[in-house]
Amino acid sequence: MGGRPGGRFMSHPFKNPNFRTYLIARLFGALGSYMMEVALMWWALEATGRNDSVAWVALTMSIVGTLASPFGGVLADRANKVGLASVGYALSMVAPATAAALLLSGHLSFGLVVAIVAIDNLISSFFAPANNALGPLLLTKEQYSQGVAMTQGMSKLLRMASMPLGGMLVAGLGVAPTLLVTASVYLVAATIVRFVEEPRVGYAVSDSGTGDEGGAAAGYGSVKAEARKSLREQWIDPMVATVRMLFSVPLLAAALFMVGLLNFILSPIGVMMAPYAKSLGSGAEGYGLLLAGITAGELLGYAVFTTFRSSRSLPYILGGSMLMGLSIGALAWATNLIPAVVALGLAGLGAVAVGVHLDALAIKVIPKEFMGRAISMIGVLLNGLGPLGLVAAGFALRTLSFATIFAVISGSLIVASLLWLWPPIALAVGAAESAPVETDDAAEATAAKTA
């Protein structure tokens, strides 16, 4: 049954032991990922002496992850998500342990590093959709926005902290010991996530339905039931059905458009800040302050939306989009660092307001049996827009002034925000927020215990 405003299921997501355990497991898993990235990137740079070696490793990680994620989404909707998340963390131990063994034996090469990174990202991206879909299914409808803010904010803080931590471990212990520590961190994540209670939702056994209770209880048994089908029926058709579902629901299509626009626009903002700082008469310290302004605004947004809950998403999506547009537009008129840093901080706050509430709104609309596939396909569709934004930024920086660039970005965001005032979309948002949602029994039970 759906939670009632002011009722006992309105407690903070972190009071839910199931979700709290899930978050702790994600913390260790993300920590391991970032530490291995630092260790292998540094080794590649030191071993080859070539600056572009780091770029090749990063490119391998990006491409392989994009290819594997949709298939992982299909599996996530058929099987036990807790089991898949645990297996994913356990298999992630193989890459750092193998790299450490090869390094200690003197057999590690740049080609092997690329191969290890490719296999590791293939594994992690294949199992990631189950992990990503698990979080929303542990919460009640009213907790989605706070849960999204907590998860995204924790990831932001963890990335900021784990990069210097990885650097200190590499500097103090060396690359091989850091990789062994990474493997042990993954083991901790695999163990902790096993204590999460599997949410009771339907398991998709085709592109048009869900499994029965017996199939859900069997978990991996639903995959065996599909074994006699062709590869296309097992894997491709469910992906196609998911894409059709995403674009056939006007509210989801609008959310995809808005998030896609944000990815396209915001991906190159960091790249632009270095030459923009120079145009303001500042140097590297000014560049750092501009980036810090964005980060400070984002962290403030995550803190606010983790602490406070609103029953309505539309004001935050519309207001956040407007705030971003006006703040980035103000950069065109800034003459020194202080107003530019403030404007970027407000833009970061607006971006979080939009992102958190768009994600929470999408989770409310996506059928639970599609959750793994939908999250993975959304990621694939949107990740491709980041590189396009970087290409567009390169062209813009070569041909346009900063005033023109920021004016175009500002106008695009303000015009796009008006989409949410279009009556069919506004009505769909209201319907999604007011409709009762069947929540997971385990989520409600734990919420009741902790209320």
C-alpha positions in Angstrom: 0.0 0.0 0.0 1.1 3.6 -0.5 2.5 5.6 2.4 0.3 8.3 3.9 1.5 11.9 4.4 2.4 12.3 8.0 2.0 8.6 8.6 4.4 6.1 9.9 6.0 5.4 6.5 7.2 9.0 6.1 10.4 8.4 8.2 13.7 9.3 6.7 15.2 6.7 4.3 18.3 6.3 6.5 16.1 5.1 9.3 15.3 2.1 7.2 17.9 -0.6 8.2 17.6 -2.3 4.8 18.4 0.8 2.8 21.1 1.8 5.3 22.8 -1.5 4.8 22.5 -1.1 1.0 24.1 2.4 1.2 27.0 1.1 3.3 27.7 -1.7 0.8 27.6 0.9 -2.0 30.1 3.0 -0.1 32.6 0.2 0.0 32.0 -0.8 -3.6 32.5 2.8 -4.9 35.5 3.2 -2.7 37.1 0.2 -4.2 36.3 1.4 -7.7 37.9 4.8 -7.2 41.0 3.5 -5.5 41.7 1.0 -8.3 41.2 3.8 -10.8 43.8 6.0 -9.1 46.3 3.1 -8.7 46.1 1.8 -12.3 46.0 5.3 -13.8 49.1 6.3 -11.9 50.9 3.1 -12.8 50.1 3.5 -16.5 51.4 7.1 -16.5 54.6 6.1 -14.7 55.3 3.0 -16.7 54.7 4.5 -20.1 55.8 8.1 -19.5 53.0 9.1 -21.9 50.3 11.5 -20.9 47.8 9.9 -23.3 48.0 6.5 -21.6 45.6 7.7 -19.0 43.1 8.8 -21.6 43.3 5.3 -23.3 42.5 3.6 -20.0 39.6 6.0 -19.3 38.2 5.4 -22.9 38.4 1.7 -22.4 36.4 2.0 -19.1 33.7 4.1 -20.8 33.2 2.0 -23.9 33.1 -1.4 -22.3 30.7 -0.1 -19.6 28.3 1.3 -22.1 28.2 -2.0 -24.0 27.6 -4.3 -21.0 25.1 -2.2 -19.0 21.9 -3.0 -21.1 22.4 -6.7 -20.9 22.9 -6.4 -17.1 19.6 -4.5 -16.9 17.8 -7.4 -18.6 19.3 -9.9 -16.1 18.5 -7.5 -13.2 14.8 -7.7 -13.9 14.8 -11.5 -14.0 16.8 -12.5 -11.0 17.6 -11.8 -7.4 19.0 -8.3 -7.2 20.8 -8.7 -3.9 22.5 -11.9 -5.2 23.6 -10.2 -8.4 24.9 -7.1 -6.5 27.0 -9.4 -4.2 28.3 -11.5 -7.1 29.3 -8.3 -8.9 31.3 -7.0 -6.0 32.9 -10.4 -5.5 34.0 -10.7 -9.1 35.3 -7.1 -9.0 38.0 -8.4 -6.6 39.6 -10.3 -9.5 40.9 -7.3 -11.4 42.9 -5.6 -8.6 44.1 -8.9 -7.3 45.3 -10.0 -10.8 46.9 -6.6 -11.5 48.7 -6.8 -8.1 50.0 -10.3 -8.8 51.2 -9.4 -12.2 52.9 -6.3 -10.9 54.6 -8.1 -8.0 55.8 -10.8 -10.4 57.1 -8.2 -12.9 54.8 -9.2 -15.7 52.4 -6.3 -15.8 52.3 -4.3 -19.0 50.2 -1.4 -20.4 48.4 -3.8 -22.7 47.5 -6.0 -19.8 46.3 -3.0 -17.7 43.9 -2.1 -20.6 42.7 -5.7 -20.8 42.2 -5.9 -17.0 40.3 -2.6 -16.9 38.2 -3.7 -19.9 37.2 -7.0 -18.2 36.6 -5.4 -14.8 34.3 -2.8 -16.3 32.5 -5.4 -18.3 31.8 -7.3 -15.1 30.9 -4.3 -13.0 28.7 -2.7 -15.6 26.9 -6.0 -16.2 26.0 -6.3 -12.5 25.6 -2.6 -11.8 21.9 -2.3 -13.0 20.8 -4.8 -10.3 22.7 -2.8 -7.7 21.2 0.5 -9.0 17.7 -0.8 -9.2 17.8 -2.3 -5.7 17.9 1.1 -3.9 14.6 2.5 -5.1 12.9 -0.8 -4.5 13.8 -0.7 -0.8 12.0 2.6 -0.3 8.4 3.8 -0.1 7.1 6.3 -2.7 7.4 9.2 -0.4 11.1 8.5 0.4 12.3 8.5 -3.3 13.6 12.1 -3.5 15.5 11.8 -0.2 16.9 8.4 -1.1 18.1 9.7 -4.5 19.7 12.8 -2.9 21.4 10.6 -0.3 22.8 8.1 -2.8 24.0 10.8 -5.3 25.4 13.1 -2.5 27.2 10.2 -0.9 28.7 9.3 -4.3 29.9 12.9 -4.8 31.5 13.1 -1.4 33.0 9.7 -1.7 34.6 10.5 -5.0 36.1 13.7 -3.6 37.5 11.8 -0.6 38.6 8.5 -2.2 40.7 10.1 -4.9 43.2 11.7 -2.5 42.9 8.6 -0.3 43.9 6.4 -3.2 46.8 8.8 -4.0 48.0 8.7 -0.4 47.9 4.9 -0.4 49.8 4.7 -3.7 52.4 7.2 -2.4 52.7 5.5 1.0 52.4 1.8 0.2 52.9 1.5 -3.5 50.6 0.5 -6.4 50.5 -3.3 -5.7 49.5 -3.0 -2.0 46.9 -0.4 -2.9 45.4 -2.9 -5.4 45.3 -5.6 -2.7 43.5 -3.2 -0.3 41.1 -2.5 -3.1 40.3 -6.2 -3.5 39.6 -6.5 0.3 37.3 -3.5 0.1 35.3 -5.2 -2.6 35.1 -8.3 -0.4 33.6 -6.2 2.4 31.0 -4.7 0.0 30.1 -8.2 -1.3 29.6 -9.4 2.3 27.6 -6.4 3.5 25.1 -6.4 0.6 24.1 -10.0 1.4 22.4 -8.7 4.5 20.0 -6.6 2.4 16.6 -8.2 2.3 15.5 -8.8 -1.3 12.5 -6.6 -2.3 9.4 -8.5 -3.3 8.6 -7.3 -6.8 7.7 -9.1 -10.0 10.4 -10.7 -12.1 10.2 -10.0 -15.8 10.2 -13.2 -17.8 9.4 -11.6 -21.2 9.1 -8.1 -22.6 5.5 -7.9 -21.8 5.0 -9.4 -18.4 6.3 -10.4 -15.0 7.0 -13.7 -13.4 4.7 -15.4 -10.9 5.5 -15.7 -7.2 7.2 -19.0 -7.8 9.5 -17.5 -10.3 10.3 -14.5 -8.0 11.1 -16.8 -5.2 13.3 -18.9 -7.4 15.3 -15.8 -8.4 17.8 -17.2 -10.8 15.3 -19.9 -11.8 13.5 -17.4 -14.0 16.6 -17.2 -16.1 16.7 -20.9 -16.6 13.1 -20.8 -17.7 14.2 -18.6 -20.6 17.0 -20.8 -21.7 15.1 -22.3 -24.6 14.4 -18.9 -26.1 16.6 -17.4 -28.8 19.3 -14.9 -27.9 17.2 -12.2 -29.5 14.1 -13.1 -27.4 16.1 -13.3 -24.2 18.2 -10.1 -24.5 17.4 -7.8 -27.5 13.6 -7.8 -27.3 13.5 -6.8 -23.6 15.9 -3.9 -24.4 13.7 -2.8 -27.3 10.6 -3.0 -25.2 12.2 -0.9 -22.5 13.2 1.9 -25.0 9.6 1.9 -26.3 8.3 2.1 -22.8 10.6 5.0 -21.9 9.6 7.1 -25.0 5.9 6.1 -25.0 5.2 7.6 -21.6 5.2 11.4 -22.1 6.4 12.1 -18.6 9.4 9.8 -19.0 10.2 11.2 -22.4 10.1 14.7 -21.0 12.4 13.7 -18.1 14.8 12.0 -20.5 14.9 15.2 -22.7 15.6 17.4 -19.7 18.3 15.1 -18.1 19.8 14.7 -21.6 20.0 18.5 -22.0 21.6 18.8 -18.6 24.2 16.2 -19.5 24.9 17.8 -22.8 25.3 21.3 -21.3 26.9 20.6 -18.0 29.5 18.0 -19.1 31.7 20.6 -20.8 31.2 23.3 -18.1 34.2 22.0 -16.1 36.4 22.1 -19.3 35.3 25.7 -20.0 36.2 26.9 -16.5 40.0 27.0 -17.2 39.9 29.4 -20.2 37.0 31.3 -18.5 39.1 31.9 -15.4 41.9 33.2 -17.7 39.5 35.5 -19.4 38.6 37.0 -15.9 42.3 37.7 -15.4 42.9 34.9 -13.0 45.1 31.8 -13.1 45.1 28.2 -11.8 43.8 29.3 -8.4 40.8 31.0 -10.0 40.1 27.9 -12.1 40.1 25.9 -8.8 37.7 28.4 -7.2 35.3 28.2 -10.1 35.2 24.4 -9.9 34.8 24.6 -6.1 31.8 26.9 -6.5 30.0 24.3 -8.6 30.8 21.6 -6.1 29.8 23.7 -3.1 26.4 24.3 -4.7 25.9 20.7 -5.5 26.8 19.6 -1.9 24.4 22.2 -0.5 21.7 20.8 -2.7 22.3 17.2 -1.7 22.3 18.3 2.0 19.0 20.2 1.6 17.2 17.5 -0.3 18.5 14.7 1.9 17.2 16.6 5.0 13.9 18.0 3.7 11.2 16.2 1.8 8.5 17.7 -0.5 5.5 16.0 -1.9 5.7 18.0 -5.1 8.5 17.7 -7.7 7.3 20.2 -10.3 8.3 23.4 -8.4 11.8 22.1 -7.9 12.2 21.0 -11.5 10.9 24.2 -12.9 12.6 26.4 -10.3 15.9 24.5 -10.5 15.9 24.8 -14.3 15.2 28.6 -14.1 17.9 29.0 -11.4 20.5 27.2 -13.6 19.6 29.2 -16.7 19.7 32.6 -14.9 22.9 31.7 -13.0 24.8 30.6 -16.1 23.5 33.7 -17.9 25.0 35.8 -15.2 28.4 34.4 -16.1 28.2 36.4 -19.3 28.2 39.6 -17.3 30.7 38.7 -14.5 33.8 40.8 -14.5 35.7 39.1 -11.7 35.8 35.8 -9.8 33.5 36.5 -6.9 30.2 36.9 -8.8 31.3 34.0 -11.1 31.9 31.6 -8.2 28.5 32.6 -6.6 26.7 32.1 -10.0 28.3 28.7 -10.4 27.3 27.7 -6.9 23.7 28.6 -7.6 23.9 26.7 -10.9 25.1 23.6 -9.0 22.3 23.9 -6.5 19.8 24.2 -9.3 21.2 21.2 -11.1 20.8 19.0 -8.0 17.3 20.3 -7.5 16.4 19.2 -11.0 18.3 16.0 -11.1 17.1 14.6 -7.7 13.4 15.3 -8.4 13.6 14.1 -12.0 15.1 10.9 -10.9 12.6 10.5 -8.1 9.7 11.2 -10.5 11.0 8.7 -13.1 11.3 6.0 -10.4 7.6 6.6 -9.5 6.5 6.1 -13.1 8.7 3.2 -14.2 7.1 -0.2 -13.6 9.1 -2.0 -11.0 9.6 -5.1 -13.2 11.3 -2.7 -15.7 13.5 -1.0 -13.1 16.8 -2.6 -13.9 16.5 -2.4 -17.7 15.1 1.2 -17.5 17.9 2.5 -15.3 20.6 0.9 -17.5 19.0 2.1 -20.8 18.6 5.6 -19.5 22.3 5.6 -18.5 23.4 4.4 -22.0 21.2 6.9 -23.7 22.4 9.8 -21.6 26.1 8.9 -21.4 26.5 9.4 -25.1 25.5 13.0 -24.7 28.5 13.9 -22.5 31.1 13.4 -25.3 28.9 15.3 -27.7 28.7 18.2 -25.3 32.5 18.2 -25.1 32.8 18.3 -28.9 30.3 21.2 -29.0 32.2 23.0 -26.3 35.5 22.7 -28.3 33.8 24.2 -31.3 32.2 26.9 -29.3 35.4 27.9 -27.5 37.2 28.2 -30.8 34.5 30.4 -32.5 32.4 32.2 -29.9 32.9 34.5 -27.0 32.2 33.5 -23.4 29.3 36.0 -23.3 27.7 34.3 -26.3 28.3 30.8 -25.1 26.7 31.4 -21.7 23.8 33.3 -23.2 23.0 30.4 -25.5 23.2 27.9 -22.6 21.1 30.2 -20.4 18.4 30.6 -23.0 18.3 26.9 -23.8 17.8 26.0 -20.1 15.1 28.6 -19.6 13.2 27.6 -22.7 13.5 23.9 -21.8 12.1 24.6 -18.3 8.9 25.8 -19.9 8.3 22.3 -21.1 7.1 21.4 -17.6 4.3 24.0 -17.8 2.8 22.3 -20.8 -0.6 21.0 -19.5 -0.2 17.3 -20.5 3.2 17.1 -18.8 2.1 19.1 -15.7 -1.0 16.9 -15.3 1.1 13.8 -15.7 3.4 15.0 -13.0 0.5 15.6 -10.7 -1.0 12.1 -11.4 2.4 10.4 -10.8 2.7 12.2 -7.4 -0.8 11.5 -6.2 -1.3 8.0 -7.5 -1.1 5.2 -4.8 1.9 3.0 -5.4 2.3 -0.6 -4.2 5.4 -0.6 -2.2 7.7 -3.5 -1.3 6.5 -5.4 1.8 10.0 -5.4 3.2 10.4 -1.7 2.8 7.1 -1.0 4.6 7.9 -3.5 7.4 11.2 -2.0 8.1 9.7 1.5 8.0 7.1 0.4 10.5 9.7 -0.9 12.8 11.7 2.3 12.8 8.9 4.8 12.9 
